[in-house]
Amino acid sequence: MPKIIQSRIAVPGPSGSNGSNGAAGANGISAVANALLLSDANTTSVTPVALTGFSFAIGANEKWEGDFVIGTGCNNTGGIRFQVDGPSGCTGQLAGFGSAAAQNTLIANFTALGTLSPAFNTATFYNGFVRLKLAIQNAGTAGTISFKIAAGTAGQTATAYTNSSMQMIRVS
């Protein structure tokens, strides 16, 4: 099982200016969810599996955005695929760029949560990276956002490497 470092902190927003009515301050960042993979995570399944530690709680009607930087590898040409799942009614957009075949770059925009990305890192034994940007809006049901990986081809080993990271910020 991969080891992770995970944190979730609250950061207060700035104060409002002093005035006769005590003006309200702007809303600041209210929560951050971070994770760092401390050992490689592998799968041979085309069914997405949760990347341990790369999940966080989302409240009703919250908006989050952030980044994933994933070191990737595959022992064949099937590559690695990604998926983000959330509670019922949660919508979002996940877009990414990174290694495709050899040193080619793949840019992908896959808009539905619960949908697998195109395959990244599709060259045999080529180690690369993928950077993903996620923006999500939850509906009225609190739950968990979960980042998952899958093999591009059944039986081939897709790997998320040590020091892959997640940085998410609640924006409202």
Secondary structure, 3 states (H helix, E strand, C coil): CCCEEEEEECCCCCCCCCCCCCCCCCCCCCEEEEEEECCCEEECCCCCEEEEEEEEEECCCCEEEEEEEEEEEECCCCCEEEEEECCCCCEEEEEEEEECCCCCEEEEEECCCCCCCCCECCCCCCCEEEEEEEEEECCCCCEEEEEEEEECCCCCCEEECCCCEEEEEECC
